[in-house]
Amino acid sequence: MSATFDRLIGPVAFELESVSELKQEIFGPVLHVVRWRGDIEAVVAQVNALGYGLTLGVQTRIDGRALRIAEAARIGNVYVNRNMIGAVVGVQPFGGEGLSGTGPKAGGPHYLYRFCAEQTLTVNTAAAGGNVELLAGLSRG
């Protein structure tokens, strides 16, 4: 056997009693499912308190609920009623918040602009003895 991965790990799902059971961010084909009743804002607050915020999937038939969750969640990518992978490269930026963040989201059409900084420089040449009439566009007689 080589030192590289020589077998695949199959996908697995875990049902949790509460969001607080998560202690770290886990990558791979792993899905954590939390069923809730009552105050959805409290559940979103629990998710935010974890400090991780790469991807959140929401399954609901109520559009207003999905929008409230997406607005309140400090998550880089929120997917509603769809799979939670597959950001379209070059169209949908991908990146997280908090401990899942790496700075600017990668892959979107405005990605390069996040690395740019505009600067304007204005110099008053007249203050250094420049030709005021020439700079003002005035002509002599």
C-alpha positions, 0 to 999 in steps of 0.5 A: 500500500502506498502513502496516498489514499488507497480507498474511498470513505463513503458518505455518512450522516449523523443526527444530532440532538443539538447544534452544540454537539459539534466541537469542530469543523469536519470536512468530507462526505459527512452530513450533520442533521439537526431537527428543530422545533420552536424558535429558528432564530435560537437555532441560528444563534447556536450555529453562529456561536460555533464560530464556523461558517462555511456552508449551511443547508436549509430544507423548508417549504416556507420561503420567508423562513429560508430568507430569515435564516440566510440573513441571520446566519453568519455563513459564507454559502447558504443553500436552500432546498438543494444539495450543499455542494457545487458552487459554479466556478466563475459564477458563484463565489465560494468561501466561509465566515469566521473560523471557516473564512480565508478572506475574500470569497474565491471564484466569483466574477468580482474576485480579482477586484478584492485584491485591488486598492484604489488610490488617488494622488493630487499634487498642488504644483502651484504651491511649489512654484509652478506656473499658475496661469499655465495650469489655470489655462489662462493665456496672455494677451 
